[in-house]
Amino acid sequence: MCHGTVDLFAALNTATVKAITRLSARHPAVDFRAFLDEMDRQTDPGLAVHVICDNLSAREAPVVHEWLLAHPGSG
């Protein structure tokens, strides 16, 4: 049982309605980075990806910033 906030990371392909999801109760940047890596593995190359971070401080972490720099079309 969780008595706090839980992060929901989700990606939705609007053409296929396929969702990629991950929950994290701990909120570390490495969990968000793991989600970004999983999303990258499951997404067709060349597909435009838009990343929206609402109230997620992990987006400022170096490990996430490095991923965004390596995927310039994903921001």
N, CA, C and O atoms as a CHARMM CRD file, in Angstrom:
* protein
*
  300
    1    1 MET  N      0.85100  -1.17500   0.00000 PROA 1      0.00000
    2    1 MET  CA     0.00000   0.00000   0.00000 PROA 1      0.00000
    3    1 MET  C      0.89700   1.23700   0.00000 PROA 1      0.00000
    4    1 MET  O      1.88400   1.31000   0.73200 PROA 1      0.00000
    5    2 CYS  N      0.53700   2.18500  -0.82000 PROA 2      0.00000
    6    2 CYS  CA     1.32300   3.41100  -0.94500 PROA 2      0.00000
    7    2 CYS  C      0.60400   4.55800  -0.23600 PROA 2      0.00000
    8    2 CYS  O     -0.59300   4.76600  -0.43500 PROA 2      0.00000
    9    3 HSD  N      1.33400   5.29400   0.58400 PROA 3      0.00000
   10    3 HSD  CA     0.74900   6.42700   1.30500 PROA 3      0.00000
   11    3 HSD  C      1.42000   7.72300   0.88200 PROA 3      0.00000
   12    3 HSD  O      1.84200   8.50700   1.73100 PROA 3      0.00000
   13    4 GLY  N      1.52000   7.94900  -0.38300 PROA 4      0.00000
   14    4 GLY  CA     2.17600   9.14500  -0.89600 PROA 4      0.00000
   15    4 GLY  C      1.90600   9.25700  -2.38000 PROA 4      0.00000
   16    4 GLY  O      0.96900   8.65900  -2.90800 PROA 4      0.00000
   17    5 THR  N      2.73100  10.02000  -3.03000 PROA 5      0.00000
   18    5 THR  CA     2.54200  10.18500  -4.45600 PROA 5      0.00000
   19    5 THR  C      3.27100   9.09600  -5.22200 PROA 5      0.00000
   20    5 THR  O      4.28100   8.55900  -4.76900 PROA 5      0.00000
   21    6 VAL  N      2.74800   8.79100  -6.36700 PROA 6      0.00000
   22    6 VAL  CA     3.34800   7.82100  -7.27600 PROA 6      0.00000
   23    6 VAL  C      3.47300   8.50800  -8.62300 PROA 6      0.00000
   24    6 VAL  O      2.53000   9.14100  -9.09700 PROA 6      0.00000
   25    7 ASP  N      4.65000   8.37900  -9.24000 PROA 7      0.00000
   26    7 ASP  CA     4.83600   8.93800 -10.57500 PROA 7      0.00000
   27    7 ASP  C      4.29900   7.95600 -11.60000 PROA 7      0.00000
   28    7 ASP  O      4.57500   6.75900 -11.52400 PROA 7      0.00000
   29    8 LEU  N      3.54000   8.45100 -12.54800 PROA 8      0.00000
   30    8 LEU  CA     3.07300   7.66200 -13.68100 PROA 8      0.00000
   31    8 LEU  C      3.77000   8.21100 -14.91000 PROA 8      0.00000
   32    8 LEU  O      3.57400   9.36800 -15.28200 PROA 8      0.00000
   33    9 PHE  N      4.57600   7.38700 -15.53000 PROA 9      0.00000
   34    9 PHE  CA     5.20800   7.74700 -16.78900 PROA 9      0.00000
   35    9 PHE  C      4.41900   7.03100 -17.87200 PROA 9      0.00000
   36    9 PHE  O      4.18800   5.82600 -17.77500 PROA 9      0.00000
   37   10 ALA  N      4.00600   7.74900 -18.89200 PROA 10     0.00000
   38   10 ALA  CA     3.20000   7.13800 -19.94200 PROA 10     0.00000
   39   10 ALA  C      3.52800   7.75500 -21.29300 PROA 10     0.00000
   40   10 ALA  O      3.77400   8.95500 -21.41500 PROA 10     0.00000
   41   11 ALA  N      3.52100   6.90300 -22.28900 PROA 11     0.00000
   42   11 ALA  CA     3.68700   7.33800 -23.66900 PROA 11     0.00000
   43   11 ALA  C      2.53200   6.74100 -24.45900 PROA 11     0.00000
   44   11 ALA  O      2.18700   5.57300 -24.27400 PROA 11     0.00000
   45   12 LEU  N      1.94200   7.52800 -25.32500 PROA 12     0.00000
   46   12 LEU  CA     0.80600   7.06700 -26.11700 PROA 12     0.00000
   47   12 LEU  C      1.07000   7.32400 -27.58100 PROA 12     0.00000
   48   12 LEU  O      1.34500   8.45500 -27.98200 PROA 12     0.00000
   49   13 ASN  N      0.98900   6.28500 -28.37600 PROA 13     0.00000
   50   13 ASN  CA     1.05700   6.42300 -29.82100 PROA 13     0.00000
   51   13 ASN  C     -0.37700   6.66700 -30.28000 PROA 13     0.00000
   52   13 ASN  O     -1.20500   5.75700 -30.23900 PROA 13     0.00000
   53   14 THR  N     -0.67100   7.87500 -30.71200 PROA 14     0.00000
   54   14 THR  CA    -2.05000   8.22100 -31.06600 PROA 14     0.00000
   55   14 THR  C     -2.52200   7.53100 -32.33500 PROA 14     0.00000
   56   14 THR  O     -3.72700   7.41900 -32.55500 PROA 14     0.00000
   57   15 ALA  N     -1.60500   7.06500 -33.17600 PROA 15     0.00000
   58   15 ALA  CA    -2.00000   6.37300 -34.40200 PROA 15     0.00000
   59   15 ALA  C     -2.43500   4.93300 -34.11900 PROA 15     0.00000
   60   15 ALA  O     -3.37700   4.43000 -34.73100 PROA 15     0.00000
   61   16 THR  N     -1.74000   4.27600 -33.18700 PROA 16     0.00000
   62   16 THR  CA    -2.03600   2.86800 -32.89700 PROA 16     0.00000
   63   16 THR  C     -2.75600   2.68300 -31.56700 PROA 16     0.00000
   64   16 THR  O     -3.25000   1.59200 -31.27900 PROA 16     0.00000
   65   17 VAL  N     -2.82200   3.72600 -30.76000 PROA 17     0.00000
   66   17 VAL  CA    -3.39500   3.72000 -29.42000 PROA 17     0.00000
   67   17 VAL  C     -2.62400   2.75900 -28.49600 PROA 17     0.00000
   68   17 VAL  O     -3.18200   2.25300 -27.52300 PROA 17     0.00000
   69   18 LYS  N     -1.36300   2.51500 -28.79800 PROA 18     0.00000
   70   18 LYS  CA    -0.50700   1.69100 -27.94000 PROA 18     0.00000
   71   18 LYS  C      0.07400   2.57500 -26.84900 PROA 18     0.00000
   72   18 LYS  O      0.56000   3.67400 -27.11600 PROA 18     0.00000
   73   19 ALA  N      0.01800   2.08100 -25.61200 PROA 19     0.00000
   74   19 ALA  CA     0.56200   2.83400 -24.47700 PROA 19     0.00000
   75   19 ALA  C      1.75700   2.09700 -23.88900 PROA 19     0.00000
   76   19 ALA  O      1.77700   0.86800 -23.81100 PROA 19     0.00000
   77   20 ILE  N      2.74800   2.87400 -23.48000 PROA 20     0.00000
   78   20 ILE  CA     3.89800   2.37300 -22.73400 PROA 20     0.00000
   79   20 ILE  C      3.81900   3.05800 -21.38500 PROA 20     0.00000
   80   20 ILE  O      3.77700   4.28600 -21.31900 PROA 20     0.00000
   81   21 THR  N      3.79900   2.28700 -20.30600 PROA 21     0.00000
   82   21 THR  CA     3.61700   2.88900 -18.97800 PROA 21     0.00000
   83   21 THR  C      4.61700   2.33200 -17.97200 PROA 21     0.00000
   84   21 THR  O      5.15300   1.23600 -18.13400 PROA 21     0.00000
   85   22 ARG  N      4.84700   3.11700 -16.93800 PROA 22     0.00000
   86   22 ARG  CA     5.69600   2.69800 -15.81200 PROA 22     0.00000
   87   22 ARG  C      5.27200   3.51800 -14.58800 PROA 22     0.00000
   88   22 ARG  O      5.01200   4.71700 -14.69700 PROA 22     0.00000
   89   23 LEU  N      5.20400   2.87300 -13.43800 PROA 23     0.00000
   90   23 LEU  CA     4.92400   3.54200 -12.17400 PROA 23     0.00000
   91   23 LEU  C      6.20100   3.58500 -11.33700 PROA 23     0.00000
   92   23 LEU  O      7.01500   2.66200 -11.38600 PROA 23     0.00000
   93   24 SER  N      6.36800   4.65100 -10.57800 PROA 24     0.00000
   94   24 SER  CA     7.51300   4.78100  -9.68100 PROA 24     0.00000
   95   24 SER  C      7.06500   5.45600  -8.39800 PROA 24     0.00000
   96   24 SER  O      6.53400   6.56600  -8.42300 PROA 24     0.00000
   97   25 ALA  N      7.27900   4.78700  -7.28400 PROA 25     0.00000
   98   25 ALA  CA     6.91400   5.36500  -5.98300 PROA 25     0.00000
   99   25 ALA  C      8.08200   6.10400  -5.34600 PROA 25     0.00000
  100   25 ALA  O      7.90600   6.82000  -4.36000 PROA 25     0.00000
  101   26 ARG  N      9.28600   5.92900  -5.91300 PROA 26     0.00000
  102   26 ARG  CA    10.46200   6.50700  -5.27700 PROA 26     0.00000
  103   26 ARG  C     10.86800   7.85300  -5.86900 PROA 26     0.00000
  104   26 ARG  O     11.53100   8.62800  -5.18000 PROA 26     0.00000
  105   27 HSD  N     10.51400   8.15900  -7.07500 PROA 27     0.00000
  106   27 HSD  CA    10.75100   9.43900  -7.74900 PROA 27     0.00000
  107   27 HSD  C     12.19400   9.73600  -8.17200 PROA 27     0.00000
  108   27 HSD  O     12.51100  10.90600  -8.39000 PROA 27     0.00000
  109   28 PRO  N     13.07900   8.75400  -8.30100 PROA 28     0.00000
  110   28 PRO  CA    14.43200   9.10900  -8.72900 PROA 28     0.00000
  111   28 PRO  C     14.50200   9.31600 -10.23800 PROA 28     0.00000
  112   28 PRO  O     13.69000   8.78700 -10.99600 PROA 28     0.00000
  113   29 ALA  N     15.47400  10.08500 -10.64300 PROA 29     0.00000
  114   29 ALA  CA    15.67200  10.36300 -12.07300 PROA 29     0.00000
  115   29 ALA  C     15.98200   9.08900 -12.84200 PROA 29     0.00000
  116   29 ALA  O     15.63000   8.98500 -14.01700 PROA 29     0.00000
  117   30 VAL  N     16.63000   8.12000 -12.21400 PROA 30     0.00000
  118   30 VAL  CA    16.96300   6.89000 -12.93700 PROA 30     0.00000
  119   30 VAL  C     15.71000   6.11700 -13.34400 PROA 30     0.00000
  120   30 VAL  O     15.72100   5.42200 -14.36000 PROA 30     0.00000
  121   31 ASP  N     14.63700   6.22700 -12.57100 PROA 31     0.00000
  122   31 ASP  CA    13.37900   5.58600 -12.96700 PROA 31     0.00000
  123   31 ASP  C     12.80600   6.25400 -14.21500 PROA 31     0.00000
  124   31 ASP  O     12.32000   5.57600 -15.12000 PROA 31     0.00000
  125   32 PHE  N     12.86300   7.57700 -14.26100 PROA 32     0.00000
  126   32 PHE  CA    12.37100   8.29400 -15.44000 PROA 32     0.00000
  127   32 PHE  C     13.25500   7.97500 -16.64000 PROA 32     0.00000
  128   32 PHE  O     12.75000   7.77500 -17.74500 PROA 32     0.00000
  129   33 ARG  N     14.56400   7.92700 -16.43500 PROA 33     0.00000
  130   33 ARG  CA    15.49700   7.59200 -17.51800 PROA 33     0.00000
  131   33 ARG  C     15.21700   6.18000 -18.03200 PROA 33     0.00000
  132   33 ARG  O     15.26300   5.94900 -19.24100 PROA 33     0.00000
  133   34 ALA  N     14.93000   5.23400 -17.13800 PROA 34     0.00000
  134   34 ALA  CA    14.60400   3.87000 -17.54300 PROA 34     0.00000
  135   34 ALA  C     13.33900   3.85700 -18.40300 PROA 34     0.00000
  136   34 ALA  O     13.24800   3.10600 -19.37400 PROA 34     0.00000
  137   35 PHE  N     12.36800   4.69100 -18.04200 PROA 35     0.00000
  138   35 PHE  CA    11.14900   4.79600 -18.85500 PROA 35     0.00000
  139   35 PHE  C     11.48000   5.36000 -20.23600 PROA 35     0.00000
  140   35 PHE  O     10.98300   4.85800 -21.24400 PROA 35     0.00000
  141   36 LEU  N     12.31900   6.40400 -20.28900 PROA 36     0.00000
  142   36 LEU  CA    12.69300   6.97900 -21.57700 PROA 36     0.00000
  143   36 LEU  C     13.40400   5.94100 -22.44700 PROA 36     0.00000
  144   36 LEU  O     13.16000   5.86600 -23.65100 PROA 36     0.00000
  145   37 ASP  N     14.27400   5.14800 -21.84400 PROA 37     0.00000
  146   37 ASP  CA    14.96400   4.08800 -22.58800 PROA 37     0.00000
  147   37 ASP  C     13.97600   3.05100 -23.11400 PROA 37     0.00000
  148   37 ASP  O     14.07300   2.62200 -24.26400 PROA 37     0.00000
  149   38 GLU  N     13.03100   2.65300 -22.27400 PROA 38     0.00000
  150   38 GLU  CA    12.01400   1.68400 -22.69800 PROA 38     0.00000
  151   38 GLU  C     11.15200   2.25000 -23.81900 PROA 38     0.00000
  152   38 GLU  O     10.84700   1.55100 -24.78600 PROA 38     0.00000
  153   39 MET  N     10.76400   3.50200 -23.69400 PROA 39     0.00000
  154   39 MET  CA     9.97900   4.16000 -24.73900 PROA 39     0.00000
  155   39 MET  C     10.76500   4.17900 -26.05100 PROA 39     0.00000
  156   39 MET  O     10.20900   3.92900 -27.12100 PROA 39     0.00000
  157   40 ASP  N     12.05500   4.47500 -25.95800 PROA 40     0.00000
  158   40 ASP  CA    12.91400   4.51600 -27.13900 PROA 40     0.00000
  159   40 ASP  C     12.99800   3.13800 -27.80500 PROA 40     0.00000
  160   40 ASP  O     12.97400   3.04300 -29.03200 PROA 40     0.00000
  161   41 ARG  N     13.09400   2.07900 -27.00900 PROA 41     0.00000
  162   41 ARG  CA    13.16000   0.72000 -27.55400 PROA 41     0.00000
  163   41 ARG  C     11.86700   0.32300 -28.25900 PROA 41     0.00000
  164   41 ARG  O     11.89500  -0.39000 -29.26200 PROA 41     0.00000
  165   42 GLN  N     10.73700   0.78600 -27.73600 PROA 42     0.00000
  166   42 GLN  CA     9.43800   0.36900 -28.27400 PROA 42     0.00000
  167   42 GLN  C      8.88900   1.31100 -29.35000 PROA 42     0.00000
  168   42 GLN  O      7.82300   1.05400 -29.90900 PROA 42     0.00000
  169   43 THR  N      9.59800   2.38500 -29.63800 PROA 43     0.00000
  170   43 THR  CA     9.12800   3.37700 -30.60600 PROA 43     0.00000
  171   43 THR  C      9.86700   3.20700 -31.92700 PROA 43     0.00000
  172   43 THR  O     11.08500   3.03200 -31.94500 PROA 43     0.00000
  173   44 ASP  N      9.13400   3.25700 -33.02100 PROA 44     0.00000
  174   44 ASP  CA     9.74300   3.14200 -34.34500 PROA 44     0.00000
  175   44 ASP  C     10.72800   4.28200 -34.58000 PROA 44     0.00000
  176   44 ASP  O     10.44400   5.43100 -34.24000 PROA 44     0.00000
  177   45 PRO  N     11.88300   3.96700 -35.16000 PROA 45     0.00000
  178   45 PRO  CA    12.85200   5.02900 -35.48600 PROA 45     0.00000
  179   45 PRO  C     12.21800   6.05800 -36.42700 PROA 45     0.00000
  180   45 PRO  O     11.45100   5.70300 -37.32200 PROA 45     0.00000
  181   46 GLY  N     12.53900   7.29400 -36.22000 PROA 46     0.00000
  182   46 GLY  CA    12.00300   8.35300 -37.06300 PROA 46     0.00000
  183   46 GLY  C     10.66100   8.90100 -36.62300 PROA 46     0.00000
  184   46 GLY  O     10.20300   9.91400 -37.15300 PROA 46     0.00000
  185   47 LEU  N     10.02400   8.25300 -35.66600 PROA 47     0.00000
  186   47 LEU  CA     8.73100   8.73100 -35.16100 PROA 47     0.00000
  187   47 LEU  C      8.96600   9.93100 -34.25700 PROA 47     0.00000
  188   47 LEU  O      9.81900   9.87500 -33.37100 PROA 47     0.00000
  189   48 ALA  N      8.23300  11.00300 -34.46200 PROA 48     0.00000
  190   48 ALA  CA     8.36700  12.20300 -33.63000 PROA 48     0.00000
  191   48 ALA  C      7.82300  11.90400 -32.23200 PROA 48     0.00000
  192   48 ALA  O      6.69600  11.43500 -32.07500 PROA 48     0.00000
  193   49 VAL  N      8.64200  12.18400 -31.22800 PROA 49     0.00000
  194   49 VAL  CA     8.26100  11.96200 -29.83500 PROA 49     0.00000
  195   49 VAL  C      8.28600  13.30900 -29.12400 PROA 49     0.00000
  196   49 VAL  O      9.27000  14.04300 -29.21600 PROA 49     0.00000
  197   50 HSD  N      7.21800  13.63100 -28.42200 PROA 50     0.00000
  198   50 HSD  CA     7.13400  14.86700 -27.64600 PROA 50     0.00000
  199   50 HSD  C      7.10600  14.48600 -26.16900 PROA 50     0.00000
  200   50 HSD  O      6.22700  13.74600 -25.72800 PROA 50     0.00000
  201   51 VAL  N      8.07400  14.99700 -25.40900 PROA 51     0.00000
  202   51 VAL  CA     8.19200  14.66300 -23.99400 PROA 51     0.00000
  203   51 VAL  C      7.64000  15.83100 -23.17300 PROA 51     0.00000
  204   51 VAL  O      8.08300  16.97100 -23.31800 PROA 51     0.00000
  205   52 ILE  N      6.66900  15.52900 -22.31100 PROA 52     0.00000
  206   52 ILE  CA     6.06500  16.54200 -21.43900 PROA 52     0.00000
  207   52 ILE  C      6.32000  16.12400 -20.00000 PROA 52     0.00000
  208   52 ILE  O      5.95500  15.01900 -19.59700 PROA 52     0.00000
  209   53 CYS  N      6.94400  17.00000 -19.22700 PROA 53     0.00000
  210   53 CYS  CA     7.23500  16.72000 -17.81500 PROA 53     0.00000
  211   53 CYS  C      6.46800  17.72500 -16.96700 PROA 53     0.00000
  212   53 CYS  O      6.82200  18.90400 -16.92600 PROA 53     0.00000
  213   54 ASP  N      5.42900  17.27000 -16.29600 PROA 54     0.00000
  214   54 ASP  CA     4.60600  18.13700 -15.46100 PROA 54     0.00000
  215   54 ASP  C      4.93700  17.87200 -14.00100 PROA 54     0.00000
  216   54 ASP  O      4.64100  16.79500 -13.48300 PROA 54     0.00000
  217   55 ASN  N      5.55100  18.84700 -13.32900 PROA 55     0.00000
  218   55 ASN  CA     5.90600  18.72100 -11.90600 PROA 55     0.00000
  219   55 ASN  C      6.85900  17.56600 -11.63100 PROA 55     0.00000
  220   55 ASN  O      6.75100  16.91300 -10.59300 PROA 55     0.00000
  221   56 LEU  N      7.77400  17.31000 -12.52500 PROA 56     0.00000
  222   56 LEU  CA     8.73000  16.23100 -12.32300 PROA 56     0.00000
  223   56 LEU  C     10.12300  16.82600 -12.26000 PROA 56     0.00000
  224   56 LEU  O     10.68500  17.20900 -13.28600 PROA 56     0.00000
  225   57 SER  N     10.67600  16.90400 -11.07400 PROA 57     0.00000
  226   57 SER  CA    12.00100  17.50500 -10.92200 PROA 57     0.00000
  227   57 SER  C     13.09400  16.64100 -11.53100 PROA 57     0.00000
  228   57 SER  O     14.19100  17.13300 -11.79300 PROA 57     0.00000
  229   58 ALA  N     12.81600  15.36600 -11.75900 PROA 58     0.00000
  230   58 ALA  CA    13.80900  14.47200 -12.35900 PROA 58     0.00000
  231   58 ALA  C     14.23700  14.93700 -13.74600 PROA 58     0.00000
  232   58 ALA  O     15.30700  14.55600 -14.22000 PROA 58     0.00000
  233   59 ARG  N     13.43100  15.74100 -14.39100 PROA 59     0.00000
  234   59 ARG  CA    13.78200  16.22000 -15.73500 PROA 59     0.00000
  235   59 ARG  C     15.05200  17.06900 -15.72300 PROA 59     0.00000
  236   59 ARG  O     15.69200  17.24300 -16.76000 PROA 59     0.00000
  237   60 GLU  N     15.41700  17.59600 -14.55800 PROA 60     0.00000
  238   60 GLU  CA    16.61000  18.42800 -14.42700 PROA 60     0.00000
  239   60 GLU  C     17.86800  17.61700 -14.14900 PROA 60     0.00000
  240   60 GLU  O     18.96900  18.16500 -14.19200 PROA 60     0.00000
  241   61 ALA  N     17.73400  16.34400 -13.87000 PROA 61     0.00000
  242   61 ALA  CA    18.87700  15.50300 -13.50500 PROA 61     0.00000
  243   61 ALA  C     19.79100  15.27700 -14.71100 PROA 61     0.00000
  244   61 ALA  O     19.31200  15.16300 -15.83900 PROA 61     0.00000
  245   62 PRO  N     21.09600  15.21400 -14.47800 PROA 62     0.00000
  246   62 PRO  CA    22.04100  15.00900 -15.58000 PROA 62     0.00000
  247   62 PRO  C     21.74100  13.76500 -16.41800 PROA 62     0.00000
  248   62 PRO  O     21.87200  13.81100 -17.64100 PROA 62     0.00000
  249   63 VAL  N     21.34600  12.66400 -15.79500 PROA 63     0.00000
  250   63 VAL  CA    21.08000  11.43100 -16.53100 PROA 63     0.00000
  251   63 VAL  C     19.91800  11.61700 -17.52300 PROA 63     0.00000
  252   63 VAL  O     19.94200  11.03400 -18.60700 PROA 63     0.00000
  253   64 VAL  N     18.92200  12.40300 -17.17400 PROA 64     0.00000
  254   64 VAL  CA    17.79400  12.68200 -18.07300 PROA 64     0.00000
  255   64 VAL  C     18.21300  13.71200 -19.12000 PROA 64     0.00000
  256   64 VAL  O     17.87700  13.57700 -20.29700 PROA 64     0.00000
  257   65 HSD  N     18.93700  14.72700 -18.69800 PROA 65     0.00000
  258   65 HSD  CA    19.41600  15.75200 -19.62900 PROA 65     0.00000
  259   65 HSD  C     20.27700  15.12200 -20.72400 PROA 65     0.00000
  260   65 HSD  O     20.17000  15.49900 -21.89100 PROA 65     0.00000
  261   66 GLU  N     21.13000  14.16700 -20.35200 PROA 66     0.00000
  262   66 GLU  CA    21.96800  13.46500 -21.32900 PROA 66     0.00000
  263   66 GLU  C     21.11800  12.71000 -22.34600 PROA 66     0.00000
  264   66 GLU  O     21.42600  12.70600 -23.53800 PROA 66     0.00000
  265   67 TRP  N     20.04900  12.07100 -21.87200 PROA 67     0.00000
  266   67 TRP  CA    19.16900  11.33600 -22.78600 PROA 67     0.00000
  267   67 TRP  C     18.52100  12.30600 -23.76800 PROA 67     0.00000
  268   67 TRP  O     18.46600  12.03600 -24.96800 PROA 67     0.00000
  269   68 LEU  N     18.03200  13.43800 -23.25900 PROA 68     0.00000
  270   68 LEU  CA    17.38000  14.41900 -24.13000 PROA 68     0.00000
  271   68 LEU  C     18.35700  14.98100 -25.16700 PROA 68     0.00000
  272   68 LEU  O     17.97500  15.20100 -26.31600 PROA 68     0.00000
  273   69 LEU  N     19.61000  15.21400 -24.77300 PROA 69     0.00000
  274   69 LEU  CA    20.61500  15.69300 -25.72400 PROA 69     0.00000
  275   69 LEU  C     20.91200  14.65200 -26.79100 PROA 69     0.00000
  276   69 LEU  O     21.17900  15.00300 -27.94000 PROA 69     0.00000
  277   70 ALA  N     20.86900  13.37500 -26.42400 PROA 70     0.00000
  278   70 ALA  CA    21.13200  12.29800 -27.38600 PROA 70     0.00000
  279   70 ALA  C     19.94800  12.03700 -28.30000 PROA 70     0.00000
  280   70 ALA  O     20.08200  11.33700 -29.30300 PROA 70     0.00000
  281   71 HSD  N     18.78900  12.59300 -27.96200 PROA 71     0.00000
  282   71 HSD  CA    17.55900  12.40800 -28.75300 PROA 71     0.00000
  283   71 HSD  C     16.96100  13.77700 -29.07500 PROA 71     0.00000
  284   71 HSD  O     15.87700  14.10000 -28.58800 PROA 71     0.00000
  285   72 PRO  N     17.64500  14.58900 -29.88700 PROA 72     0.00000
  286   72 PRO  CA    17.20300  15.97600 -30.11000 PROA 72     0.00000
  287   72 PRO  C     15.81600  16.12000 -30.72500 PROA 72     0.00000
  288   72 PRO  O     15.17900  17.15800 -30.54300 PROA 72     0.00000
  289   73 GLY  N     15.33900  15.13600 -31.43300 PROA 73     0.00000
  290   73 GLY  CA    14.00600  15.22500 -32.00800 PROA 73     0.00000
  291   73 GLY  C     12.91400  14.83500 -31.04300 PROA 73     0.00000
  292   73 GLY  O     11.73800  14.83400 -31.40900 PROA 73     0.00000
  293   74 SER  N     13.27600  14.50100 -29.80900 PROA 74     0.00000
  294   74 SER  CA    12.30600  13.98900 -28.83900 PROA 74     0.00000
  295   74 SER  C     11.83400  15.05600 -27.85700 PROA 74     0.00000
  296   74 SER  O     10.97700  14.76000 -27.02400 PROA 74     0.00000
  297   75 GLY  N     12.33900  16.25300 -27.91200 PROA 75     0.00000
  298   75 GLY  CA    12.00900  17.23200 -26.89700 PROA 75     0.00000
  299   75 GLY  C     10.84100  18.08100 -27.17300 PROA 75     0.00000
  300   75 GLY  O     10.49500  18.93700 -26.35900 PROA 75     0.00000
